[in-house]
Amino acid sequence: MSRSALCPPELVGVAFRGSAAVAAGLLTSEHLRAAVWVRLMHGIYAHRDCADEPPVRLQALTLAIKPGHVVCGRTAAWLHGTWQPRPGTVVPLEVSKPLLTTGIDAFGLRRRRLVLRGSDDDLRPRYGLSVLDEDVLELADVLVTSPLRTCFDLMRERRLVEAVVVADAFLYRGAVHREHLAAYCTDRRRWPGVRQARVATSLSSGAARSPGETRLRMALVLAGFEEPLVNVPVLDEYGDHVGTPDLQARGRTWAWLEYDGAYHEDVDQRAADLRRENRLSITAVGVPILRYDRSHLRGDGPATVLDEVTRATGARGVVALDPRDFWRPRVAHAW
């Protein structure tokens, strides 16, 4: 027997508990198994046309979590405004619980329970600085790990370059301060993965506007090149703004480096890029503009980047890159 796709208007555009919809007589269990309804979390559904929309996924969180549950990971980063999923992908729903709480874990939990500062999980004296003492706050009517704790956890879970990507994203949006992040790591110096987080903090930059810029910058830094300037405006002889190259690599001469993310494939954006590139070339005659995309930062790609920067600037790396530093999480956990 085919399942009818009954769609009560009050259930379109929202997340809802399946049991509540059945109890109200809006749907039956058979109706919920129709393809038109998408299960977002255990017992939580939404219409397939709106299941990927951020407000609906946030509503699913508020319905699904129970007292003591804490939103964490990339979901917390999304709520803090420091991360957005890639185009075509949805906001993940990552929830955990404090280490010492009782009861069953959040359904589908794939994250270990959290040791939370300021709770019964951590009986050490308080640090004395509120941003370092509070690991959980309330946001959008749910408990969420603080920006510092969220950034710290995400850095610990990643290899070096991706950990710097996380730190740069939080710094650029003003969600954390670098000195606070360094102190937070020091205060948790015995935690798993903290060494990686501390190194990533020391390499971070609040000027990087995208993960691609960070990865490109780290290829130079980890190879021993001088720290490139990041997003420094270029002015013409009249003081007018000409453009803001992503990176400026320096050596005997200097070169501008541009990272082209997916949005640069848009026709209008490409036209704007060409106009800016022409203005830069006219303003600083002889300064090369090197353009890269994601293919240059995978596999043997970084070696090509370093070779071209060396030829353009005369600078030379002194350290061989470790490919493991550039390893990225599987797609399900990508930043």
C-alpha positions, 0 to 999 in steps of 0.5 A: 500500500502506498503512503499518502503524502498528507501535508497539514499546513501547520507542519510546513516550515517548522520542525515538530515532534512526530508523536505530538503531530500524531496525538493531535490527529494531524498525521499518522505513523504511516504518514510520517514514513512518507518521503515528504517528511524528513527525520532531523533527529530522533522523533523530530521531523520537518517537511523536506522542502524546509528541512535544510533551513537554519531556523528549522534546524535550530527549532529541531534542536530546541525540541530534541535536547533535554535538561542537561544537554549541551549543543557543541561542536560545529552546531555551537560554532554555527550558533555563535556565527563563526561557521556556515556549512558548505553550500549544498550541505546542512547544519549538523546537529551536535549535542553532548552532555556533561561528564558527570550527569546521569541518564542516557546520552543524547540520541545519536551522540557521537561526541564524548561527554564534556568536562565543563569548567565551573560545574561539578565536573571540574572542582579546580579553583576558578581562573578568575576571568569570566570568559575562561571560567564559563564553558556553557551559556544559554543562546537561542533558548538552548545551552551551548558551549561558549565561544572559547570552549567551542573553538578549543574543542574544534581545534583539538579534534583537527590536524594543525592547519585545520585547527588554525582554520578554526582559530582564524574563523573565531578570531576574525568574527570577534568571538574570541580574543587570541590572548584569552584562547592562549590562556584557556589552552594553558589552563587545560594543558593536560587535556587531550589534543591541547598541544595542537590547540596551543600551536594553532593559537600561536599561528592564528591570525584574526585578519584571515577572512576564509578557510582558503586564505588560512590554508594558503598562508599556512603553506608559506608559514610552515615551510619557513617563509616570512609571515605574509601580510593578510588582507592589507589594503592597497592604495594608489598615489592619491590615497584611493583604495585599489584592492585588498589582496588576500596575502602579500608574500615578501622576499627580495621582491614581493607578490600578491597571492589570491585564493579563489573559493567557489564563489569566484566562479560566479560570472559577476564575481569573476568580472569584479576580480578581473577589474581589481586585478587590473587596478592592482597591476596598474598601481604596482607595476611589476608585482605579480599576482598569483592565484590559487584554488583548493586544488593547490592545497591538496596532495602535492599542490602546496609544493607548487605554491611554494615553488612559484612564490620562491620564483616570484619573490626570491624567498625560499622555504627552509622546512619541508612540509608535512602532509599530515599537517594538512589532513582534513576531517572527512566530509561529515566533519569538514569545516 
